[in-house]
Amino acid sequence: SRDWSSDVCSSDLHAPDVRHGLSPRETIPARMTLSRALGQPEPRRGLDDRSVHAAVAVVLFAYVLVLRTYDVASTFLMLGEQARDWTIALGSLTDLPLLGAPSTAGGRGLGPAYYWLLWLGRVVIGPFTDNLPHAGGMTVAVLQSIGDAWLFVALARRMAWPLALAASLLIASGPFDIAISSVIWNPPVADALIKMALASALMLAPHAPLWRVGQTLALAWMALQCHLSAAFVAAPLVAGLVLQPLVDGANDRVRRVIQRAVVVVTVILVLQVPFVLALLREPSAPAGPTTAIANITSGQAFRPFFGLDVVTGEIGRAHV
């Protein structure tokens, strides 16, 4: 029998390189096609890198989870807000409120994502702790640790993984972050969801499927439902998701921008269904952070010296 592969190799050595003049993006597929034709194994460096990233992410998740939940049964903070929210989580799914937690900015949150996640944690973790309140703190710690591990994987695809690990540890081990990351409270839950949304956005390719875009938006919007401060990250993130196709300069970029805009509107409408139902049930009840929204719409939030005038005025009256 004749060895055709040797003939192909020898003819290829003397044939002109047809890959000259190709762009870098076209050269790699051309070389991969030639390797397949010659029966040569393809390099598996990407697979090895992903295995390393996955292993480090698992270790990172376990480390920060232990860091947050060590002796949580003895150190868990139990105040009025924690007792109120855990009492709600102990109820059934049909008893969960359709709005978020009461806000210091007036009204309630824009949606029930916080209570959904807290109830889910009570169902999964609660049986192992006799449904004691520190199971809620462990739920928040798990969400925070998932966000840290996911963010590491996303960063490791864009930089050296030791640097990505250092950045993730710097974020996770901040004193304030550690202090509230095992407390039944909506701000750390919003923080965890924002980490997940940022990680999901960093892993999006220009031609990512629309369900990945919807997943990223859902995480960002659920963070906004948990706490209004997430808007400072969620708003530019949503804008970036919609406008990302304009960067790659493809011919179908306008069509993809429209598709993503439709996904954004659809996801927001679906997640706000409980909010609308709550308004229909109790039209007179305050819904949403009313005071914060009023300040933003009045324009006072855009006056940088407004807060300084109030503080200096109160200090002056205190000295009189």
N, C-alpha and C positions, 0 to 999 in steps of 0.2 A: 504493500500500500504506500501511497505517496503522502509525504508530510506537507499538507497544504499550508499549515501555519508558518513553516520555515520559508516557503515561497512568498507568503504575504509579507513576512518580516524583511526578507531580502529585497523584495520589490519596493517596500516602503522606504528602506534606507536610501535607495537610489532615486526614488521619485521626488519631484519637487514638493516642498512643504506647502500644501494648499491652505494652511492656516495663516500664512503671512497676510497681513492686511486686515485681519479680523480684529474686532474690538475685544477688550479683555473679557467682557461678558459672554461673547460668542466663542472665545478660544477654549474656555474650560469645558463646555459641552462637546466641542469638537474633539478634544483630547480624550474625554471620557468615552465617546463613541469609538475612537480608534482603539482604546484599551479593551473595550468589549469585543471588537472584531478580532483582535489578536489573542483573546482568551486570557488577558492579564488580569489579576485581581485588582480591584479598586482600593485605594487607600481608605482606612477606617478611622482616620484621626478624629473626624467629627463625632463618631460614635463613642470613642474613648473619652473625648472631652465631655460629652454629655453624661457619661457614666460618672466621671469625677465630680461634675457639678451636682448630680443627683445625690451622690454619697455625701458631699459636703453639706448640701441643703438639709439632708436628714439629720446629720449631726448638729447643724446649727439650730434646727427646729427643736431637737431634744434639749440642747443646752439652754436656749433662752426660755423654754417652757419650764424647765426645772428652776432656773433663776427667778422666774416670776411666781411660781407656785410653791416654793420651798416654805414649809411650815405655814401654809396659807390658812389652815384650820385655826391656828392660834392668833395670827396677825390680821385676819380679815377685818376690814373696816365696815361696820354695820351702823349706819345712821338712818334717818327718816326716809331718805330717797331710796336707799338700798332695801329697806323693809317694804316700802310700797311696791317697788318694781319686782322683787322676788315673790311677793304675794300674788301679783298678776301672773307671773310665770308659772306659779303652782296651779293655776286654773287650767281649764281645757282649752283646746285650740279655738273653739267657737266663742269663748269668753274673752279672747284677746281684744284690746281696743283697736279701733281703726285709725287712730292717730298716734303720734309719737308721744314721748314723755313730756310732761309740763315743762315749759321753758321759762327761764328767768327773764327772757326778753318778751314775755307775754304770750298767752295762748299755748299751743302745743306744737310738737314736731310736725313736719310735712307728711309723714307716713309712718306706718307701724314696723318698719324694718328692724328697729332696735328690739322691740318686744318679740318679733318673730324669732330672731337669733337667740335671745335669752330663753325663750320657751323651748327652742330646739336643744339648747345646752342642758336645760333642766331634764328633758326627756332622755338624752344620751348619757350625761354625766351624773345627773341627780341620783339614780338608783345606787350608784357606788358610794354615795355620801349620805344616804338616808334623806335625801332631798334637803339637806341643810343649806343655808344661804351661800356658804363658800363655794358650792358647786357653780353658782353664777360667776364668782370671781375666776374660777378655773375656766369657765366658758370664754370669758373675755381674754384670758391669757392664751388660750388655744387660738383664738382668732388673731391675736397680735402675733403669735409665733408663726402661724401660717403666712401672714403678711410679710414677715421678715424673711422667711425661707423662699417665698415666691419672688420677692424683690431681689434676693441674692441671685437666683437663677436668671432673672431678666438682666441684671447688671453684668453677670458673668459672660453673657453673650456679646457684650459690647466692650468689655475691658478684661484685663487679666483677672482670673478668679481670685487670687489673693487680695487684690485691691477691692474687688467686689465684696469679699468677705469682710474686709476691714470696714468698708462703708456700712455694711449691714449691721455689724456689731456696734459701730459707733451710734447708729440710729437706735438699736434695740436696748443698749445699755445706758442710755441717758437717764440721769437720776429722776427727773420728773416722769419720764415714760415708764420707768420701772415702778415708780410709786403708785401710779394709777392703772397699771396694766393688768391688775388682778382685782379690780373693784367693779361692782355692779354699778355702772355709770355709762351714760350714752357717749360722752366725748371719746373715751378710749376705743369704743366700738367703731365710731366714725373714723378714728385714726387708723384702725386695722383695715377697714374697707378701703380707705384712701391708698394705703400701701398696696393692697391687692389690685386696685384699679391702675395705679402707676405701673406696677409690674406687668399687668396684662397689656397696657398701652405700649410699653417698651418692647414687648415681644410681637407686636403687630407688624407684619410685612406690608409693603405698599398694596399688594393684591390679596390681602387677607380676606377670608370669607366673611360675609356679613354677620354671621352668628358670633364670630369673635369680636366684632365691633360692638354688637349688642351686649355681649357679656361684659365688656369693659365699661360700657355706659351704665349698665345695671349696677355694677359695683360702685361707681362714682355717685350715682343718684341715690342708692341706698345709704351711702355715707352722708349725703345731704339730708336725707330723711332722719338720720340719727342725730345730727347736730348741724346747725346752720353754718358754723365756721368752716365746714368742709367745702362751702361754695368757693372759697379762695383757690382751691385746687380743682374742684369739679368743673367750674366754668371754663377755664382755659383748656382743661382736658377735653371737654366736649367739643370746643371749637377746634382743637387740634385733630380730633378724630374725624370731623367732617371735612376739614381742609387739607388733610394729609395727602390725598391723591394729586393735589395741585403741585406738590413738590417734585414728584418723579417725572413730570412732563410727558406722560403718556398721552396718546391720542384720545383715549376714552376717559380722560380725567374728569371732565364735566359730568358725564353720566355717573361716574362712581361717586362724585360729591353729592349728587342728587340722591343716589341710592342710600348713602350713609345718612343724609339728612332725614330721609324717610324712616330709617331704622331708629334714629335718635328720637324722633317724634313718637314713633310707635312704642318704644320702650318706656318713655316717660309717661305716656297716657296709660299704659298697662299698670305701671307701678303706682300711679296716682288714683287708680280706681277706688281703693279703700278710703282715700281722702275725700273723694267726691261722695261716696256713700255716707260718710260721716256728716258731711254738710247737708245732705238730703234728710238725714234722720234728725239732726239738731241744727237747723239753720241759724239759730241765735247764739249757739255756743262759739266761743273764740277758737279759731283753728289756725294753725301756723303761728310762727313767732311774730305776733302782731306789732309789738313795740319796735323790734328791729326792722321790720318791713316799712313801718311808718317813718322811721328815721331815714332809711335809704331813699324812699320816694320823696321825702320832704327836701332832700338835698343837703341836710346837715352832715351826713356822712362824708361828703366831699369837701367840707370846710376844714382844712387841717388845723386851724387855730381855734376851732370851736371848743374842743375839749380842754385846751390850755386855758382859755378864758374862764371856763367853769371852774377848773381846779384852782386857779389863782384867785378867783373871786371868793371861793369858799374859804381858802386859807386866810385871805384878808379879813373876812368877817370873823373868823375864829380868833384873830389877834385883837379884834376891837373890844 
